[in-house]
């Protein structure tokens, strides 16, 4: 356990198409950040080596502008699911009246 106490999850991801999403605020307005990519399975030994840095998944995003994606992030937590749900998340954001930031 770290100096601050608390807990963290430990898991490994498998290869496959994934969607990442996160609600954030830009200039006081809620925005839904969405990205699709590929989860790249890593050997458990590699993850154990870098465990102190807390990697949970290695994702190769489909975006060509990774810097924009990073600059838009407002948190170190993203939600991930297997499959490509960018279209569906855009539709939900539109229904909710939210802007989207798509990587």
N, C-alpha and C positions, 0 to 999 in steps of 0.2 A: 504494500500500500504506500502511496506517495505521502509526502509531508502534509498535504492539505487534507488527507483522509479521503473518504468517498470511494466510489467504485467505478469501474468501466467495463464495458462488454468486451468480449474477445470472440471473434468469429472470423471465418474465412469465406471469401466469395468465390463462386464458380465463374467460368467463362460465360459470356452471353451479353446480349443487348440489354441496356439498362436506361432508365430515365431518372434524372435527378430533379428535385424541385425544392423550392424554399420560398416562403413568404418573407418579404423584406420591405423596408421603407426607404424611399428615395424622395428627399425634399418633402417629407411629411405624408407622402402618399404610399399606400400599400401597393406592392408590385409582386407578381409571381415570377420568380426566376426559374427557368426551365432549361435543361440540357439533356441531350441524349448522347450515348456513347457505348463503349464496349468494356465490360468488366473483364479484367485479365487476371486469371487465377495465378496465385503465387505459391511457391512451396512453403509449407508451414515453417520450415527451418528459417527461411528468409524473414518471415514475419516475426518469428521469435527473436531474431537478431536485432530488429529495430522496434521492438515492442514498446520501449520507453518513449518513442516518438508517436505512438498510438495510431499507426496506419490501420485502417479497417478494410479498405478496398482500393484496388488500383484500377482507375478508370481512364481509358483513352477517349476523350471527348471528340465528337464529330466536328466541333467548331474549328474554324480556321483562326479565330481570334481569341486565343486562350487568355491573353492579357486583359481584354474587355471583360471576359467572364470573371476573372480574378478580381478586377477592380469593382465589379458590381456586387460581389459577395459581401454580405454584411454580418456574416456569422461563420463559425467553423463547423456548423452542423448542417448537413443536407439530408434530405430524405431520398432513398433510392429504392426502386423496384425493378424487377426484370421485365423486359418488354419495352416497346417504344410507344409512349403515351403522350407525346408532345401535342398532337392534334387535339386529343381529348382535354388536356390541361388548358390549352388555349381557349377551347370552347367554354370550359368552366369559368375561366377568368373573365371572358366576355360576358357571360351571364351575370357574374358578380360585379361587373363594372370595374374590374382591375386591369391595370396595364400589365403587360408581360415583357420580360427581358429574356429573349431566347438566345441560347448559345449554340 
